[in-house]
Amino acid sequence: MEKAKVYFADARSKIWNYDYSLPAKLEELLEKVDLSKYISPKDKVAVKTHFGSQGAFRIVRPVFIRKIVDAVKCQKAKPFVTDTTRIESLDYLEVAAYNGLTHLSCGAPVIIADGIKGMDSTPVKVEGHKHISEISVANAIYHADAMIVVSHFKGHLQAGFGGAIKNIGMGGVSPKTHDGKNNRGRLHSVDDKLPAWDKAKCTLCRRCEAICPTEAVIIKGKNIEIIDEACWRCGRCARICKEKALDMPITSERLNTHIIEASKAVMSTFKPKKVIFINFMIEMQPECDCMPMADVPVVNDQGIALSDDPVAVDQACINIVAKAKPLPDSLASDLDIAEAGDTFGAVNRVETKLSLEIGEKMGLGSRKYELIKINKKTKKSKPEEWE
């Protein structure tokens, strides 16, 4: 099997010249990959990213999204910037605007892929599944002709890390099916079970109630009730519970398998060679961008990686980050992690190779890749190219 190509631009800019800046290097990456091989004129192109949350601000900056949008427009295609519902759709668009993602800054419409209720989706069969046989893909992604997946590479409490795979697997599906049944939450749970509550361990601190995005957790007197119809099975309540009084019965291996299965469903809605993945190894905090805060980065910025193989680009990023020393005064130093290595795996106590091994085994992509380094922008842009 031929190695996947991964294009990489280092975050360092040692020369005082725009051509050596990271935005310019992104332009060079998009030039090198030759978007015309992936995007045809008049294609509706989803630029899939994460809008962040109220408090989580370390998302991919609008300046980079704009560069990607402009490059898509150069192919005479129609880009739109999108994400799926995490909180109510209209509120989520407000969060996107607060974080700087608007039509004006991005140069393209900013829309919610699964509609105002998070239910505009199409069921898709998962080929070669182990656990999830069918999942509903957000309609704006399902109906797109091509997609550029723009991911903030960072840690994740249960999966170990979040990159290209998680962006499409978790971020490409809707929280509810069109008939209102649980959809994305099934990735976080086994057999669609609700979080289990252990009354003996519970201190009724109400953190679970406060963090629930759908107000499914209700404290009545000295008891906790979780409303089945409202619960997304996202597991935030269990992850925030220091006393472990709430538990989502799922292992990291099972969760990562679910994410891979969902990723395969999303990818199956596109023709071959119609999806590109761009990972930004910038401000890499230990947790996901859906959390209500963002801790300081655990390693320094490393740069941008681009590929048409989601497993290869995530594997390349893991390898690049593994060479970087953990930063002081971060969660890494809190946990006495001082040497370069699997920093995300160490801070989240999950082996990051797990997701990549499962992804390769299930045919999502290859862990073998050729790294092609980009040092500067070489082509001078003509003004008319960016109209």
PyMOL commands that set and color helices and strands:
alter all, ss='L'
color gray80, all
select helices_A, chain A and resi 18-20+22-33+35-37+62-73+89-98+103-106+139-142+164-169+184-187+207-211+236-240+252-267+310-322+331-334+343-348+353-361+383-386
alter helices_A, ss='H'
color red, helices_A
select strands_A, chain A and resi 4-10+44-48+78-83+110-112+121-125+134-138+146-152+154-156+160-162+196-197+217-220+223-226+246-247+275-281+303-307+369-374
alter strands_A, ss='S'
color yellow, strands_A
deselect
rebuild
show_as cartoon
